[in-house]
Amino acid sequence: MSAAAREAGSRPEPTAAKSRALPGFPTARGKRTLRGMVGRTPAGLRRQGAKELAAATPATRNRYADLLRVVSIGVVVLGHWLMAVLAYDDGKFIGRNLLEVATWTHLLTWVFQVMPIFFIVGGFTNAGSWRSAAAREVSYADWLRARSTRLLGPALVFVAFWTVLPMLGVAVGLPSGMARVGGREVALPIWFLAVYLLTVAAAPPLLAAHRRYGLRVIVVLTAGVMIVDAVRYGLDQGWIGAANYAFVWLGVLELGFLWKDGALTRRAVPWLMAGGGLSVLAVLTTVLDYPVSMIGLSHAERSNTLPPTLALLALAVWQCGAMLIFEGPANRWLERPRVWVGVVIANSMVMTFYLWNMTAAVLAAVILLPTGLAPQPEPLTTAWWVLRLGWITACAVCLMPFLFAFRWAERPGATPPPARAGWTGLATVLAGAALASAGMAVVAAAAFPVQGEVVARPALGVTCLVVGALLLHVDPLSPLRHRRRSLG
């Protein structure tokens, strides 16, 4: 986990008077405080093993947030592998989505579409991190660059790998169409980082509104979601749905702020949230014709995720309530040293685990299906369901080489130089975040450049990501160089 995230759990919150002023948004004094933001940990802490890091965890840290981050990503990855209905016939791969093959599975997404939980945890941790940074007069620009590094470092390594590999594959004789299809599948996970990076950038100003207006912020955001949906569906103006990428995901982020402040843990609030969110979902999907599936389907007329809708916000509310019901027992369980060490280790490679999961699925399919090593029973038959366990195991085995090869990208690197003071530095990091996000969105939609296929859009996406990372001073190889210097 990043140094900023570690500090967020160990430092007291600033007073309301100091926070309201939003120091460091921007401030010239941020130059001398960036090193403090990233490096104020016990001497040598970054070189310690997982056990030492776990033992150094302050008692004030909410360990449940770390567990939820790991569990939510783990469920998403498991869902990706389970939903992949793959076959190989007549020299071609055939891929379908389980949600399209078996419509009864749509209701299961109310439990297993857990990406909102990751955003809620993001709101919780970013609130603590920004308040800690603001109390030390760290500039917004320096804070955003530090928070972006953990996301963009692994993403840059992933994109570089998959920008080069398809070209090499075509050069040695792989059909360009096959390389294109495989590249499209492995690129899917990166859409999440495109959205999440923008919510990280929006966290400090949204937190300022939260401190001033409280619950009225989420009321306004919810109203915005409802208006957008009404125009989108009622007036058949689909273009306006893009506004809900902001309204919905910022609303989910706001739930994390409310959790951080303790507003959601009082008495029966979690139970009311869980029951209320489920009730709203039931009404939306039965009376107002919202899709039951909380995961977008390529052939469906409507989608709850692309772009998000009121149904996805209701899903976030119900899941937030459900997870808070178990917060107390979970934190007590996490006090066990072995359990907490496991969570620390998992968190140290969670982005790598997420980014490479579809790469592992494609590799498993290439190994098992064309060779005949795996039987191909008719989907949804008893034999097919029995073989799902073997398929998931094969995906997990195929993920291991990528996990161990690229987990270094999540290690802390050298402290980047401080951003320029004033509005120039602020504009630079905002442009960097916007370009990096846009680049990842294009890559997720258009896959990677492949010789003999469409190249312009994928190349544009990769270029935007690289330029955005340069503006944010994200060096993907910094963890390797920093580790060598530390060991030396």
C-alpha positions as CSV (number, residue, x, y, z in Angstrom):
1,M,0.0,0.0,0.0
2,S,1.2,3.5,-0.6
3,A,2.9,5.6,2.0
4,A,0.1,8.1,1.9
5,A,-2.4,5.5,2.6
6,R,-0.4,4.1,5.5
7,E,-0.2,7.6,7.0
8,A,-3.9,8.2,6.6
9,G,-4.6,5.5,9.2
10,S,-2.0,6.6,11.7
11,R,-2.3,10.3,11.9
12,P,-5.0,12.3,13.8
13,E,-7.5,14.3,11.7
14,P,-6.9,18.0,11.6
15,T,-9.3,20.4,13.2
16,A,-12.3,21.6,11.3
17,A,-10.9,25.1,11.1
18,K,-7.7,23.9,9.5
19,S,-9.5,21.6,7.1
20,R,-12.0,24.1,5.9
21,A,-9.2,26.4,4.6
22,L,-8.1,23.5,2.3
23,P,-4.4,24.4,2.8
24,G,-2.2,23.3,-0.1
25,F,-4.9,23.7,-2.8
26,P,-2.4,24.9,-4.1
27,T,0.3,26.4,-1.9
28,A,3.9,27.2,-2.6
29,R,4.9,25.6,0.8
30,G,4.0,22.2,-0.7
31,K,7.5,22.0,-2.1
32,R,9.1,21.4,1.2
33,T,6.4,19.0,2.4
34,L,6.2,16.3,-0.3
35,R,9.0,14.3,1.2
36,G,7.2,14.4,4.5
37,M,4.0,13.2,2.9
38,V,5.7,10.1,1.3
39,G,8.5,9.5,3.7
40,R,7.3,10.1,7.2
41,T,7.3,6.5,8.3
42,P,9.6,4.8,10.8
43,A,13.2,4.5,9.5
44,G,13.6,1.7,7.1
45,L,9.9,0.7,7.2
46,R,9.8,0.3,3.4
47,R,12.6,-2.3,3.6
48,Q,10.9,-4.4,6.2
49,G,9.0,-7.5,5.4
50,A,5.2,-8.0,5.6
51,K,5.4,-9.2,9.2
52,E,7.3,-6.0,10.4
53,L,4.9,-3.8,8.4
54,A,1.9,-5.5,9.9
55,A,3.4,-5.2,13.4
56,A,4.0,-1.5,12.8
57,T,0.3,-0.9,12.0
58,P,-1.1,1.8,14.4
59,A,-4.0,0.8,16.6
60,T,-6.1,3.6,15.1
61,R,-6.0,2.2,11.6
62,N,-9.3,0.7,10.4
63,R,-8.0,-2.6,9.1
64,Y,-11.5,-3.5,7.7
65,A,-11.0,-1.0,4.8
66,D,-7.8,-2.9,3.8
67,L,-9.6,-6.2,3.9
68,L,-12.5,-4.8,1.8
69,R,-10.1,-3.6,-0.8
70,V,-8.6,-7.1,-1.2
71,V,-12.0,-8.9,-1.0
72,S,-13.7,-6.6,-3.5
73,I,-10.9,-7.1,-6.1
74,G,-10.8,-10.8,-5.4
75,V,-14.6,-11.2,-6.0
76,V,-14.3,-9.1,-9.2
77,V,-11.5,-11.4,-10.5
78,L,-13.4,-14.5,-9.6
79,G,-16.5,-13.1,-11.4
80,H,-14.5,-12.5,-14.5
81,W,-13.2,-16.1,-14.6
82,L,-16.6,-17.6,-13.8
83,M,-18.5,-15.5,-16.4
84,A,-16.2,-16.4,-19.2
85,V,-17.9,-19.0,-21.4
86,L,-15.2,-20.0,-23.8
87,A,-14.9,-22.6,-26.5
88,Y,-12.7,-23.4,-29.5
89,D,-14.2,-24.6,-32.7
90,D,-13.1,-24.8,-36.3
91,G,-9.9,-23.0,-35.5
92,K,-11.6,-20.1,-33.8
93,F,-12.2,-19.0,-30.2
94,I,-15.8,-18.4,-29.3
95,G,-16.5,-16.3,-26.2
96,R,-19.7,-15.5,-24.5
97,N,-20.8,-14.0,-21.1
98,L,-22.5,-16.3,-18.6
99,L,-24.9,-13.4,-17.9
100,E,-26.0,-13.6,-21.5
101,V,-26.3,-17.3,-21.6
102,A,-28.2,-17.7,-18.3
103,T,-30.4,-14.7,-17.5
104,W,-31.2,-16.1,-14.0
105,T,-27.7,-15.1,-13.0
106,H,-28.5,-11.4,-13.3
107,L,-29.9,-11.3,-9.8
108,L,-26.6,-12.6,-8.4
109,T,-24.9,-9.4,-9.6
110,W,-26.7,-7.6,-6.7
111,V,-24.2,-9.4,-4.5
112,F,-21.2,-10.1,-6.6
113,Q,-20.9,-6.7,-8.5
114,V,-18.7,-5.3,-5.7
115,M,-16.8,-2.6,-7.6
116,P,-18.9,0.0,-5.6
117,I,-17.2,-1.3,-2.4
118,F,-13.8,-0.5,-3.8
119,F,-14.9,3.1,-4.5
120,I,-16.4,3.4,-1.0
121,V,-13.1,2.2,0.4
122,G,-11.4,4.7,-1.9
123,G,-13.5,7.5,-0.4
124,F,-12.7,6.4,3.1
125,T,-8.9,6.2,2.5
126,N,-8.6,9.3,0.4
127,A,-10.4,11.4,3.0
128,G,-7.9,10.3,5.6
129,S,-5.0,10.8,3.3
130,W,-6.0,14.3,2.2
131,R,-6.8,15.5,5.7
132,S,-3.4,14.3,6.9
133,A,-1.7,16.0,4.0
134,A,-3.6,19.2,4.3
135,A,-2.8,19.4,8.0
136,R,0.9,19.3,7.0
137,E,0.3,21.9,4.3
138,V,1.1,19.5,1.4
139,S,-0.1,20.9,-1.9
140,Y,-3.0,19.3,-3.8
141,A,-0.6,18.8,-6.7
142,D,1.9,16.9,-4.7
143,W,-0.8,14.8,-3.0
144,L,-2.4,13.8,-6.3
145,R,0.9,12.8,-7.8
146,A,1.7,10.6,-4.9
147,R,-1.8,9.0,-5.0
148,S,-1.6,8.5,-8.7
149,T,1.7,6.6,-8.6
150,R,0.3,3.4,-7.0
151,L,-2.4,3.3,-9.8
152,L,-0.4,4.3,-12.8
153,G,2.8,2.4,-12.1
154,P,1.3,-1.1,-12.5
155,A,-1.0,0.2,-15.4
156,L,2.0,1.5,-17.4
157,V,3.8,-1.8,-17.0
158,F,0.7,-3.7,-18.1
159,V,0.0,-1.4,-21.1
160,A,3.7,-1.6,-22.2
161,F,3.6,-5.4,-22.1
162,W,0.4,-5.6,-24.1
163,T,1.4,-2.9,-26.6
164,V,4.5,-4.9,-27.6
165,L,3.3,-8.5,-27.3
166,P,0.6,-8.5,-30.0
167,M,3.0,-6.9,-32.5
168,L,5.6,-9.6,-31.7
169,G,2.8,-12.3,-32.0
170,V,1.9,-11.1,-35.5
171,A,5.5,-10.9,-36.5
172,V,6.1,-14.6,-35.7
173,G,2.9,-15.7,-37.5
174,L,0.0,-15.3,-35.1
175,P,-3.2,-14.3,-37.0
176,S,-3.8,-10.6,-36.4
177,G,-7.5,-11.3,-35.8
178,M,-6.7,-13.7,-32.9
179,A,-4.2,-11.2,-31.4
180,R,-6.8,-8.5,-31.7
181,V,-9.5,-10.5,-29.9
182,G,-7.1,-11.6,-27.2
183,G,-5.9,-8.0,-26.7
184,R,-9.5,-6.8,-26.4
185,E,-10.2,-9.3,-23.6
186,V,-7.1,-8.5,-21.5
187,A,-7.6,-4.7,-21.8
188,L,-11.1,-4.8,-20.2
189,P,-9.9,-4.5,-16.5
190,I,-8.2,-1.1,-17.1
191,W,-11.6,0.7,-17.5
192,F,-11.9,0.8,-13.7
193,L,-8.6,2.6,-13.2
194,A,-9.7,5.3,-15.8
195,V,-12.7,6.1,-13.6
196,Y,-11.0,5.7,-10.3
197,L,-8.2,8.0,-11.1
198,L,-10.6,10.8,-11.7
199,T,-12.4,10.2,-8.4
200,V,-9.1,10.4,-6.6
201,A,-8.5,13.8,-8.3
202,A,-12.0,14.9,-7.3
203,A,-11.7,13.8,-3.7
204,P,-10.3,16.9,-2.1
205,P,-12.8,19.4,-3.6
206,L,-15.6,17.0,-2.9
207,L,-14.4,16.6,0.7
208,A,-14.4,20.4,1.1
209,A,-18.1,20.4,0.0
210,H,-18.7,17.5,2.3
211,R,-17.3,19.3,5.3
212,R,-19.4,22.4,4.6
213,Y,-22.7,20.8,3.5
214,G,-22.7,17.3,5.0
215,L,-25.5,15.0,3.8
216,R,-26.8,17.6,1.4
217,V,-23.9,16.7,-1.0
218,I,-25.1,13.1,-1.5
219,V,-28.7,14.4,-1.8
220,V,-27.6,16.7,-4.6
221,L,-25.6,14.0,-6.4
222,T,-28.5,11.6,-6.1
223,A,-30.8,14.2,-7.6
224,G,-28.4,14.7,-10.4
225,V,-28.4,10.9,-11.1
226,M,-32.2,10.9,-11.2
227,I,-32.4,13.8,-13.6
228,V,-29.9,12.3,-16.0
229,D,-31.7,9.0,-16.0
230,A,-35.0,10.7,-16.6
231,V,-33.7,12.6,-19.6
232,R,-31.7,9.6,-20.9
233,Y,-34.6,7.2,-20.8
234,G,-37.7,9.4,-20.6
235,L,-36.7,11.7,-23.4
236,D,-34.5,9.2,-25.2
237,Q,-31.4,11.4,-25.0
238,G,-28.7,8.7,-24.4
239,W,-25.8,11.2,-24.8
240,I,-26.6,12.7,-21.4
241,G,-26.0,9.5,-19.6
242,A,-22.2,10.2,-19.6
243,A,-22.8,12.8,-16.8
244,N,-23.6,9.9,-14.5
245,Y,-20.0,8.8,-14.6
246,A,-19.5,11.8,-12.3
247,F,-22.8,11.9,-10.4
248,V,-22.8,8.1,-9.5
249,W,-19.2,7.5,-8.7
250,L,-18.8,10.7,-6.8
251,G,-21.9,9.7,-4.8
252,V,-20.3,6.4,-4.0
253,L,-17.1,8.2,-3.0
254,E,-19.3,10.4,-0.7
255,L,-20.5,7.2,1.1
256,G,-16.8,6.6,1.9
257,F,-16.5,10.1,3.4
258,L,-19.6,9.5,5.5
259,W,-18.2,6.2,6.7
260,K,-14.9,7.9,7.6
261,D,-16.8,10.5,9.7
262,G,-18.8,7.8,11.5
263,A,-22.1,9.0,10.2
264,L,-23.0,5.6,8.8
265,T,-22.1,3.4,11.8
266,R,-24.6,4.9,14.2
267,R,-27.3,2.5,15.6
268,A,-29.5,1.0,12.9
269,V,-28.1,3.1,10.0
270,P,-26.3,0.2,8.3
271,W,-29.5,-1.9,8.4
272,L,-31.6,0.9,7.0
273,M,-29.1,1.4,4.2
274,A,-29.0,-2.3,3.3
275,G,-32.8,-2.6,3.4
276,G,-33.4,0.7,1.7
277,G,-30.9,0.1,-1.1
278,L,-32.4,-3.3,-1.9
279,S,-36.0,-1.9,-1.9
280,V,-35.0,0.8,-4.3
281,L,-33.3,-1.8,-6.5
282,A,-36.5,-3.9,-6.5
283,V,-38.6,-0.9,-7.6
284,L,-36.2,0.2,-10.3
285,T,-35.9,-3.2,-11.9
286,T,-39.6,-4.3,-11.7
287,V,-41.5,-1.0,-12.1
288,L,-39.2,1.4,-13.9
289,D,-37.6,-1.1,-16.4
290,Y,-34.0,-0.8,-15.2
291,P,-31.9,-3.9,-16.1
292,V,-31.7,-6.5,-13.3
293,S,-28.0,-7.1,-14.1
294,M,-25.6,-4.7,-12.4
295,I,-23.0,-5.6,-15.0
296,G,-23.4,-4.2,-18.5
297,L,-24.1,-6.7,-21.3
298,S,-23.0,-6.0,-24.9
299,H,-26.3,-6.9,-26.5
300,A,-28.7,-5.3,-24.0
301,E,-30.6,-2.1,-24.8
302,R,-29.9,-0.6,-21.4
303,S,-26.9,-0.9,-19.0
304,N,-26.5,0.0,-15.3
305,T,-22.8,0.5,-15.7
306,L,-22.0,2.0,-19.1
307,P,-22.8,4.6,-18.2
308,P,-23.9,4.0,-14.5
309,T,-27.5,4.6,-13.4
310,L,-29.5,5.2,-10.2
311,A,-29.7,1.4,-9.9
312,L,-25.9,1.2,-9.4
313,L,-26.0,4.0,-6.8
314,A,-28.8,2.0,-5.0
315,L,-26.5,-1.1,-5.2
316,A,-23.7,0.9,-3.6
317,V,-26.0,2.0,-0.7
318,W,-27.2,-1.6,0.0
319,Q,-23.7,-3.0,-0.2
320,C,-22.3,-0.2,2.0
321,G,-24.9,-1.0,4.7
322,A,-24.2,-4.7,4.5
323,M,-20.5,-4.3,4.8
324,L,-20.8,-1.9,7.8
325,I,-22.9,-4.5,9.6
326,F,-19.8,-6.7,9.9
327,E,-17.3,-4.0,10.5
328,G,-16.9,-4.6,14.3
329,P,-16.5,-8.4,14.2
330,A,-14.2,-8.1,11.1
331,N,-11.8,-5.6,12.8
332,R,-11.6,-7.9,15.9
333,W,-10.7,-10.8,13.6
334,L,-8.1,-8.7,11.8
335,E,-6.3,-8.1,15.1
336,R,-5.0,-11.6,14.8
337,P,-1.3,-11.3,13.6
338,R,-1.5,-14.0,10.9
339,V,-4.7,-12.8,9.5
340,W,-3.5,-9.2,9.3
341,V,-0.1,-10.2,7.7
342,G,-2.1,-12.0,5.0
343,V,-4.1,-8.9,4.3
344,V,-0.9,-6.8,4.2
345,I,0.7,-9.1,1.7
346,A,-2.5,-9.2,-0.5
347,N,-2.7,-5.4,-0.5
348,S,0.9,-5.2,-1.7
349,M,-0.1,-6.8,-5.0
350,V,-3.8,-6.1,-5.4
351,M,-3.5,-3.9,-8.5
352,T,-1.3,-6.5,-10.2
353,F,-3.7,-9.2,-9.3
354,Y,-6.6,-7.2,-10.9
355,L,-4.9,-6.0,-14.0
356,W,-3.5,-9.3,-15.1
357,N,-6.5,-11.5,-14.3
358,M,-7.9,-11.5,-17.9
359,T,-4.4,-12.2,-19.3
360,A,-4.4,-15.3,-17.2
361,A,-7.8,-16.3,-18.5
362,V,-6.7,-15.9,-22.1
363,L,-3.5,-17.9,-21.5
364,A,-5.5,-20.7,-19.8
365,A,-7.9,-20.8,-22.8
366,V,-5.0,-20.9,-25.3
367,I,-3.3,-23.8,-23.4
368,L,-6.4,-25.9,-22.6
369,L,-8.9,-25.5,-25.5
370,P,-7.0,-25.8,-28.9
371,T,-4.9,-28.6,-27.5
372,G,-7.9,-30.6,-26.3
373,L,-6.5,-30.8,-22.7
374,A,-9.9,-29.6,-21.4
375,P,-13.2,-31.0,-22.5
376,Q,-15.8,-28.6,-23.9
377,P,-19.2,-29.7,-22.7
378,E,-22.4,-27.7,-23.6
379,P,-22.6,-24.6,-21.4
380,L,-24.8,-24.8,-18.3
381,T,-24.9,-28.6,-18.3
382,T,-23.9,-30.5,-15.1
383,A,-20.5,-31.4,-16.6
384,W,-19.9,-27.7,-17.5
385,W,-20.6,-26.6,-14.0
386,V,-18.4,-29.3,-12.5
387,L,-15.5,-28.2,-14.8
388,R,-15.9,-24.6,-13.7
389,L,-13.8,-25.3,-10.6
390,G,-11.0,-26.7,-12.8
391,W,-11.3,-23.7,-15.1
392,I,-10.9,-21.2,-12.2
393,T,-8.0,-23.2,-10.9
394,A,-6.3,-23.1,-14.3
395,C,-6.8,-19.3,-14.4
396,A,-5.3,-18.9,-11.0
397,V,-2.3,-21.0,-11.9
398,C,-1.8,-19.0,-15.1
399,L,-2.0,-15.8,-13.1
400,M,0.9,-16.7,-10.8
401,P,3.7,-16.0,-13.3
402,F,2.4,-12.6,-14.0
403,L,1.8,-11.9,-10.3
404,F,5.4,-12.7,-9.4
405,A,6.9,-11.1,-12.5
406,F,5.1,-7.7,-12.1
407,R,4.2,-7.2,-8.4
408,W,7.3,-5.1,-8.0
409,A,5.5,-2.3,-9.9
410,E,3.4,-1.7,-6.7
411,R,6.4,-1.3,-4.4
412,P,7.1,2.2,-3.2
413,G,9.5,4.0,-5.5
414,A,11.7,7.1,-5.1
415,T,9.9,10.3,-4.1
416,P,9.1,12.3,-7.2
417,P,10.3,15.9,-7.3
418,P,7.8,18.4,-5.9
419,A,5.4,20.0,-8.4
420,R,5.7,23.6,-9.4
421,A,4.1,25.9,-6.9
422,G,0.9,27.8,-7.7
423,W,-1.6,27.3,-10.5
424,T,1.0,26.1,-13.0
425,G,1.7,23.0,-11.0
426,L,-2.0,22.5,-10.4
427,A,-2.9,22.7,-14.1
428,T,-0.1,20.2,-14.9
429,V,-1.2,17.5,-12.6
430,L,-4.9,17.9,-13.5
431,A,-4.0,17.7,-17.2
432,G,-1.9,14.6,-16.4
433,A,-4.8,12.9,-14.5
434,A,-7.2,13.8,-17.3
435,L,-5.0,12.5,-20.1
436,A,-4.0,9.3,-18.2
437,S,-7.7,8.6,-17.5
438,A,-8.7,9.2,-21.1
439,G,-5.9,7.0,-22.4
440,M,-6.9,4.1,-20.2
441,A,-10.6,4.5,-21.2
442,V,-9.6,4.4,-24.9
443,V,-7.4,1.3,-24.3
444,A,-10.2,-0.5,-22.5
445,A,-12.6,0.2,-25.4
446,A,-10.2,-0.2,-28.4
447,A,-7.7,-2.7,-27.0
448,F,-4.1,-2.5,-28.1
449,P,-2.4,-1.7,-31.4
450,V,-2.1,-4.8,-33.6
451,Q,-0.3,-4.9,-37.0
452,G,-2.9,-5.5,-39.8
453,E,-5.8,-4.3,-37.7
454,V,-7.0,-0.9,-36.6
455,V,-4.1,0.9,-35.0
456,A,-5.0,4.6,-34.6
457,R,-7.4,4.6,-31.7
458,P,-5.3,2.1,-29.6
459,A,-2.1,4.1,-30.3
460,L,-3.9,7.3,-29.3
461,G,-4.9,5.7,-26.0
462,V,-1.5,4.5,-25.2
463,T,0.0,7.9,-26.1
464,C,-2.4,9.8,-23.8
465,L,-1.7,7.4,-20.9
466,V,2.1,7.9,-21.3
467,V,1.9,11.7,-21.6
468,G,-0.4,11.9,-18.6
469,A,2.0,9.8,-16.6
470,L,4.9,12.0,-17.6
471,L,2.9,15.1,-16.4
472,L,2.3,13.4,-13.1
473,H,6.0,12.3,-12.9
474,V,5.0,8.6,-12.6
475,D,8.1,6.5,-13.3
476,P,7.0,2.9,-13.6
477,L,10.6,1.6,-13.2
478,S,11.2,3.6,-10.1
479,P,10.4,0.8,-7.7
480,L,13.1,-1.4,-9.2
481,R,15.7,1.3,-9.1
482,H,14.7,2.3,-5.6
483,R,14.8,-1.2,-4.3
484,R,18.3,-1.8,-5.8
485,R,19.6,1.3,-4.1
486,S,18.1,0.3,-0.8
487,L,19.6,-3.2,-1.0
488,G,22.9,-1.7,-2.1
